[in-house]
């Protein structure tokens, strides 16, 4: 099942979020799968150690949450609750406080949404909520854009990880603004950076990792695949490959062709160019 | 949840809103409300009028007519 386990983990290449070391550079969402069992199998196949979850209204006598919590706990992964759907800093802060009590974790994936069509982060509300939550002892994973000013404010507020979008949530369009993402990587060399949202294919995830991003967070691309379990493995391999490529140092691209086969000793080389026909 | 069913009982009632639905209840504390709605053994988190209410404060928080109560639990998320 877990093909990625065949790749020996690089023990020298550790990633930590708020002092918590993880060996997998994939964070996986738990929504939109065909069934809870497929979700559980996909999480196992991915080898990921962090999954995102949410809070939603529970109905009277309802046990939906209890069953879901039991399944998540059986996966033996770190839980990263989100504030998905929150439109103000206030809503996000209250949701984070409820999540901390329910999941027993100070980790929070902070989302403050500005617009229903784009689901883009409201950077003003995001910074406001991050400041309040950091003061309250939370370990904030802010879902943000590539905006460097907002990112600086988030870091100043105490965030020790940043999660810029690749493209709007659920679009699967990949890295819409690679230049801005590269700039952000260079601007914050010491801050763990996670591309969150918009990833549609393993190649998108590999591209983010090749840029030097520390990890990738995705959900729909795995959950909505025809075979989510196999796709989870595909993403895990792509993320691993992208990381190894980044560590290996990619070649510089160039505009003109350059032969890879040695020119010296080419037969007929000294006979001049063949006659034009 | 029926609009009045599970949270109605004998005695003077107040009108509150639970998870977006109107609710007529005799409960005067958040804890009493959770018991009347049979949440007692289920892990939930709560808020009143947009403010988080820790589990430890549910017995002491008084409910008033017009309060908006949120009762949430774990769900799938991205």
Interface residues (C-beta under 8 A of the other chain):
Chain A: X29 X30 X31 X32 X33 X39 X52 X53 X54 X55 X56 X57 X58 X59 X60 X61 X62 X63 X64 X65 X66 X68 X69 X72 X81 X82 X84 X90 X91 X94 X97 X98 X99 X101 X102 X103 X169 X219 X220
Chain B: X1 X6 X7 X19 X20 X37 X38 X39 X42 X43 X44 X45 X46 X47 X50 X51 X52 X54 X55 X70 X71 X72 X73 X74 X75 X76 X77 X78
